[in-house]
Amino acid sequence: MATGYRFKCLNFHKLFRPDPRNRRHQKYCSQPECRAASKAASQQRWLAKPENVSYFKGPVHVNRVQQWRAAHPGHGQSRPSKSSALQDLSITQPTDNNNEIAKFANHPLQEIINAQPAVLIGLIAHFAASPLQDDIAFSARQLIQLGRDILASHPAGGSLHGGFCP
């Protein structure tokens, strides 16, 4: 249940409802630009502390980072994502014609066709302006609902333009 707590975002200067779990210290709204501003401010506060001023400088710290990287090989390299709810949203459709598959098997665009779920998720992330899984899932649910609303409001064979196309 939503409470009456509202705060002014330090970036957009507009009122927002903070996440109930972070209400006491959330100063920025959840817009992607504000999240980036929040991270930048957090990093500036961290670097301003006397003990962190030279955290990334000097041979001692270079050695520390090299040891950490040796202890954690492969960290930071892209890996396939674990199972998520987003994978249920886009289902590849099997083709009935094996000749079509053979015709495109050696074509360089085959890689793009095989990457259909990744392309769809990337497209949704682009429109959501956020690579965060929660934002992508929220946008995907909105797009699905919009599509269902459009399909439900038009009889079969009717025009789907409804103001969307010139």
Sequence and secondary structure as in RCSB ss.txt:
>XXXX:A:sequence
MATGYRFKCLNFHKLFRPDPRNRRHQKYCSQPECRAASKAASQQRWLAKPENVSYFKGPVHVNRVQQWRAAHPGH
GQSRPSKSSALQDLSITQPTDNNNEIAKFANHPLQEIINAQPAVLIGLIAHFAASPLQDDIAFSARQLIQLGRDI
LASHPAGGSLHGGFCP
>XXXX:A:secstr
   S  EE TTT  EE   GGGTTT  S SSHHHHHHHHHHHHHHHHHSGGGTTTT SHHHHHHHHHHHHHSTTT
TS       THHHH      S HHHHHHHTTSTTHHHHHTHHHHHHHHHHHHHT   HHHHHHHHHHHHHHHHHH
HHHS TTS   TTS  
